[in-house]
Amino acid sequence: MWNTGCLQRVAGALAVTVAVTVALALTLGLLPAAPARAQQADGLRVDVALALAVDVSRSMSPEELEIQRQGYAAAIASPQVIQAIQYGAYGRIAITFFEWAGTAHIREIVGWTVIGSAADAEAVAAKLLENRGASASRTSISGAILHGTELLKSAPYAADRLVIDISGDGPNNEGIMVTLARDAAVESGVAINGLPLMTTGGFYSGFSIDDLDAYYRNCVIGGPASFVIPVNDWKQFPEAVRRKLVLEIGGLTPDQQPSAPLNAPLTAPVIKAQFSPRANSAAYDCLIGEKIWEQRRQRFYLDP
């Protein structure tokens, strides 16, 4: 149960959050009058600039961190993804890959890189497998969105679409409100897709929620053609990532099919893809992660 003092602390934190959000949005230029596009360098254009943001919070076990790296590497170098890239108007995309946890933990693994061929994709996959992921405390989806948005705004390519691809296994519990970060990103012309990991295993898995897919639909994703693909078992992860990349590259939603057939079908009967044209946070408590953290912090005397 929430006592009066606890509710007052949460209310105070929310007031500070709103003020910080406005300041960050103004400082980072996340609220332009018109949708932003990635900048052009040397005349190079790409079909999509894609920021892959991968959760490495301590709710993830070492084995799960490894599965994530291997899953993204395999998906990026897969024939389906290569073929989807080559079907684009320019036949190339730009990606960057970073790992995130709390607000103080952002780790770039692959900087902006153009993929237009199988060799390009294999080089990125090899980079992802060079070292193991390192976990860190807390979960700041909002911090990942802000960082991804800034990366997209400064990308050295002219992109027709700007997309942040968020994967994670728990709700936001640190940093500014996730809905405010999401709305600022969408206003700046960025779409956000989600890969909620409906799994358990890490030391802090008790900070997650049973309906994480609903949380992502209502509080995290947004923008044109945004969607969520939940992962209910780690065996689904490689295919879920591959399917998500194909959809993002083609600018499609899960209820659509690629305009041309792929070499191998993307069938995932146990993965229920869901789509929302714009997140509806009014009907969902998007502060659930912050409330769980505060409740457990008081109970177990955790650091604030």
C-alpha positions as CSV (number, residue, x, y, z in Angstrom):
1,M,0.0,0.0,0.0
2,W,1.1,3.5,-0.7
3,N,1.3,5.8,2.4
4,T,0.9,9.6,2.3
5,G,4.7,10.2,2.5
6,C,5.4,7.9,-0.4
7,L,2.7,9.5,-2.6
8,Q,4.1,12.9,-1.7
9,R,7.6,11.8,-2.7
10,V,6.3,10.5,-6.0
11,A,4.4,13.7,-6.7
12,G,7.4,15.7,-5.9
13,A,9.5,13.6,-8.2
14,L,7.0,14.0,-11.0
15,A,7.1,17.8,-10.7
16,V,10.9,17.7,-11.0
17,T,10.6,15.3,-13.9
18,V,8.3,17.7,-15.9
19,A,10.7,20.6,-15.3
20,V,13.7,18.5,-16.3
21,T,11.8,17.2,-19.4
22,V,11.0,20.6,-20.7
23,A,14.6,21.8,-20.1
24,L,16.0,18.7,-21.9
25,A,13.6,19.0,-24.8
26,L,14.5,22.6,-25.3
27,T,18.3,22.0,-24.9
28,L,18.3,19.0,-27.3
29,G,16.0,20.6,-29.8
30,L,13.5,17.8,-29.6
31,L,10.5,20.0,-30.2
32,P,10.9,21.6,-33.6
33,A,8.2,23.3,-35.5
34,A,8.4,20.8,-38.3
35,P,9.5,17.1,-38.4
36,A,13.3,16.8,-38.5
37,R,15.3,14.7,-41.0
38,A,18.7,13.2,-40.7
39,Q,21.4,15.5,-42.2
40,Q,22.9,14.8,-45.5
41,A,26.6,14.1,-45.9
42,D,28.4,13.8,-49.3
43,G,25.1,13.3,-51.1
44,L,24.5,9.9,-49.6
45,R,20.9,9.0,-49.0
46,V,19.5,6.0,-47.2
47,D,16.0,4.5,-47.0
48,V,16.0,4.5,-43.2
49,A,18.3,5.6,-40.3
50,L,17.8,3.0,-37.6
51,A,19.0,3.4,-34.0
52,L,19.0,0.0,-32.3
53,A,18.7,0.5,-28.5
54,V,19.3,-2.7,-26.5
55,D,18.5,-3.1,-22.7
56,V,21.4,-4.4,-20.6
57,S,19.9,-3.6,-17.2
58,R,20.6,-6.1,-14.3
59,S,17.2,-7.7,-14.8
60,M,19.0,-9.4,-17.7
61,S,21.1,-12.5,-16.9
62,P,24.6,-12.9,-18.6
63,E,23.1,-15.6,-20.8
64,E,20.3,-13.3,-21.9
65,L,22.7,-10.5,-22.8
66,E,24.6,-13.0,-25.0
67,I,21.4,-14.2,-26.6
68,Q,20.6,-10.5,-27.5
69,R,24.0,-9.8,-29.1
70,Q,23.9,-13.1,-31.1
71,G,20.3,-12.5,-32.1
72,Y,20.9,-9.1,-33.5
73,A,24.1,-10.2,-35.2
74,A,22.3,-13.1,-36.9
75,A,19.3,-11.0,-37.9
76,I,21.3,-8.2,-39.4
77,A,23.3,-10.6,-41.6
78,S,20.3,-12.8,-42.5
79,P,19.3,-13.1,-46.2
80,Q,15.8,-11.8,-45.3
81,V,17.2,-8.5,-44.0
82,I,19.7,-8.1,-46.8
83,Q,17.0,-8.7,-49.4
84,A,14.7,-6.2,-47.6
85,I,17.4,-3.6,-47.7
86,Q,18.1,-4.1,-51.4
87,Y,14.4,-3.7,-52.2
88,G,14.5,-0.1,-50.9
89,A,14.6,2.9,-53.1
90,Y,18.3,3.5,-52.4
91,G,19.2,-0.1,-51.5
92,R,20.9,0.9,-48.3
93,I,20.2,1.8,-44.7
94,A,22.2,3.3,-41.9
95,I,22.3,1.8,-38.4
96,T,23.8,2.5,-35.0
97,F,23.7,0.1,-32.1
98,F,23.9,1.1,-28.4
99,E,23.3,-0.6,-25.1
100,W,21.5,1.2,-22.3
101,A,20.4,0.7,-18.7
102,G,20.0,3.6,-16.2
103,T,20.4,7.2,-17.2
104,A,24.2,7.0,-16.6
105,H,24.8,4.0,-18.8
106,I,24.8,4.4,-22.6
107,R,27.4,2.3,-24.4
108,E,27.9,2.6,-28.2
109,I,28.7,-0.7,-29.8
110,V,28.4,0.2,-33.5
111,G,28.5,3.8,-34.6
112,W,26.6,5.0,-37.7
113,T,27.3,2.5,-40.5
114,V,25.8,2.1,-43.9
115,I,24.5,-1.4,-44.9
116,G,23.9,-2.0,-48.6
117,S,25.3,-5.5,-49.1
118,A,25.8,-8.8,-47.4
119,A,29.4,-7.9,-46.8
120,D,28.4,-4.7,-45.0
121,A,25.9,-6.6,-42.8
122,E,28.4,-9.3,-42.0
123,A,30.9,-6.7,-40.9
124,V,28.4,-5.2,-38.5
125,A,27.4,-8.6,-37.2
126,A,31.1,-9.3,-36.5
127,K,31.4,-6.1,-34.6
128,L,28.5,-7.0,-32.4
129,L,30.2,-10.3,-31.5
130,E,33.6,-8.8,-30.6
131,N,32.8,-8.6,-26.9
132,R,30.2,-9.4,-24.3
133,G,27.6,-7.0,-23.1
134,A,28.0,-5.5,-19.6
135,S,25.0,-5.0,-17.4
136,A,24.2,-2.0,-15.3
137,S,21.6,-0.9,-12.7
138,R,18.2,0.7,-13.3
139,T,16.1,1.0,-16.4
140,S,15.7,4.3,-18.3
141,I,13.8,3.8,-21.5
142,S,13.3,7.5,-21.6
143,G,17.1,8.0,-21.5
144,A,17.5,5.6,-24.4
145,I,14.8,7.4,-26.4
146,L,16.5,10.8,-25.8
147,H,19.9,9.4,-26.8
148,G,18.5,7.6,-29.8
149,T,16.7,10.8,-30.9
150,E,19.8,12.9,-30.7
151,L,21.8,10.2,-32.6
152,L,19.1,10.3,-35.4
153,K,19.1,14.1,-35.5
154,S,22.9,14.2,-36.0
155,A,23.2,11.2,-38.4
156,P,25.5,12.0,-41.3
157,Y,23.0,10.7,-43.9
158,A,19.8,11.9,-45.6
159,A,17.2,9.4,-44.5
160,D,13.6,9.1,-45.6
161,R,12.6,7.6,-42.2
162,L,14.1,7.9,-38.7
163,V,13.4,5.0,-36.4
164,I,14.4,4.0,-32.8
165,D,14.2,0.3,-32.1
166,I,13.8,-0.3,-28.3
167,S,14.2,-3.8,-26.8
168,G,13.8,-4.3,-23.0
169,D,12.5,-6.5,-20.3
170,G,11.0,-3.9,-17.8
171,P,9.3,-0.5,-17.5
172,N,11.0,2.8,-17.1
173,N,12.1,3.4,-13.5
174,E,14.7,6.2,-13.9
175,G,15.0,9.5,-15.7
176,I,12.2,11.6,-17.2
177,M,8.7,10.2,-17.8
178,V,8.8,7.8,-20.7
179,T,5.7,9.3,-22.4
180,L,7.3,12.8,-22.5
181,A,10.5,11.4,-24.1
182,R,8.4,9.5,-26.5
183,D,6.2,12.4,-27.5
184,A,9.2,14.7,-28.0
185,A,10.8,12.1,-30.3
186,V,7.6,11.7,-32.3
187,E,7.2,15.4,-32.6
188,S,10.7,15.6,-34.1
189,G,9.9,13.1,-36.8
190,V,11.1,9.9,-35.2
191,A,9.2,6.6,-35.0
192,I,9.7,4.3,-32.1
193,N,9.1,0.5,-32.3
194,G,9.3,-1.9,-29.4
195,L,10.5,-5.5,-28.6
196,P,9.3,-6.1,-25.0
197,L,11.0,-9.2,-23.6
198,M,8.4,-11.1,-21.6
199,T,11.0,-13.2,-19.9
200,T,12.6,-13.6,-16.4
201,G,16.0,-14.6,-15.2
202,G,18.1,-11.6,-14.1
203,F,18.7,-10.7,-10.4
204,Y,16.3,-7.7,-10.7
205,S,13.6,-9.4,-12.7
206,G,11.1,-8.6,-9.9
207,F,11.0,-5.0,-11.2
208,S,9.3,-6.1,-14.4
209,I,5.6,-6.4,-15.0
210,D,3.4,-9.1,-16.5
211,D,1.8,-6.9,-19.2
212,L,5.0,-5.4,-20.5
213,D,3.7,-5.6,-24.1
214,A,0.7,-3.4,-23.1
215,Y,3.1,-1.0,-21.4
216,Y,5.2,-0.7,-24.6
217,R,2.1,-0.2,-26.7
218,N,0.7,2.5,-24.5
219,C,3.8,4.2,-23.1
220,V,6.8,3.6,-25.4
221,I,6.1,3.3,-29.1
222,G,4.8,6.1,-31.3
223,G,5.1,7.7,-34.7
224,P,4.2,6.4,-38.2
225,A,3.9,2.7,-38.6
226,S,5.0,2.0,-35.0
227,F,4.5,-1.5,-33.6
228,V,5.3,-3.9,-30.9
229,I,6.5,-7.5,-31.2
230,P,6.6,-9.2,-27.8
231,V,9.0,-12.0,-27.1
232,N,7.6,-14.6,-24.7
233,D,10.5,-17.1,-24.8
234,W,14.2,-16.5,-25.7
235,K,13.9,-19.1,-28.4
236,Q,11.7,-16.6,-30.3
237,F,14.3,-13.8,-30.0
238,P,16.3,-14.3,-33.2
239,E,13.3,-14.6,-35.4
240,A,11.5,-11.7,-33.7
241,V,14.5,-9.4,-34.3
242,R,14.7,-10.5,-37.9
243,R,11.0,-9.9,-38.5
244,K,11.2,-6.5,-36.8
245,L,14.1,-5.4,-38.9
246,V,12.4,-6.4,-42.2
247,L,9.3,-4.5,-41.2
248,E,11.3,-1.4,-40.2
249,I,13.4,-1.4,-43.3
250,G,10.3,-1.7,-45.5
251,G,8.3,0.9,-43.4
252,L,5.6,-1.7,-42.8
253,T,3.5,-2.8,-39.9
254,P,3.0,-6.4,-38.7
255,D,-0.3,-6.7,-40.5
256,Q,1.4,-6.0,-43.8
257,Q,3.6,-8.1,-46.0
258,P,6.8,-7.1,-47.8
259,S,6.1,-5.9,-51.3
260,A,8.3,-8.7,-52.8
261,P,8.7,-12.2,-51.5
262,L,11.7,-13.1,-49.3
263,N,14.0,-16.0,-49.8
264,A,12.7,-17.6,-46.6
265,P,9.3,-16.9,-45.0
266,L,9.2,-15.1,-41.7
267,T,6.8,-17.3,-39.7
268,A,6.5,-16.9,-36.0
269,P,3.2,-18.4,-34.9
270,V,4.0,-17.9,-31.2
271,I,4.9,-14.2,-31.6
272,K,1.8,-12.0,-31.5
273,A,2.7,-8.8,-33.4
274,Q,0.6,-5.8,-32.3
275,F,0.2,-2.3,-33.9
276,S,-0.7,1.1,-32.5
277,P,-0.8,4.2,-34.8
278,R,-0.2,6.4,-31.7
279,A,0.3,5.3,-28.1
280,N,-2.7,5.9,-25.8
281,S,-1.1,6.4,-22.4
282,A,-4.3,8.0,-20.9
283,A,-5.8,4.5,-20.2
284,Y,-2.6,3.0,-18.8
285,D,-0.4,3.8,-15.8
286,C,2.9,4.7,-17.5
287,L,4.5,5.5,-14.1
288,I,4.2,1.8,-13.0
289,G,7.9,1.3,-13.2
290,E,8.7,4.3,-11.1
291,K,6.1,3.3,-8.5
292,I,7.5,-0.3,-8.3
293,W,11.0,1.0,-7.8
294,E,10.0,3.4,-5.0
295,Q,8.0,0.7,-3.3
296,R,10.8,-1.8,-3.3
297,R,13.4,0.9,-2.5
298,Q,11.6,1.6,0.8
299,R,11.1,-2.1,1.5
300,F,14.7,-3.2,0.8
301,Y,16.5,0.1,1.6
302,L,17.8,0.4,-1.9
303,D,19.7,3.5,-3.1
304,P,17.4,6.2,-4.6
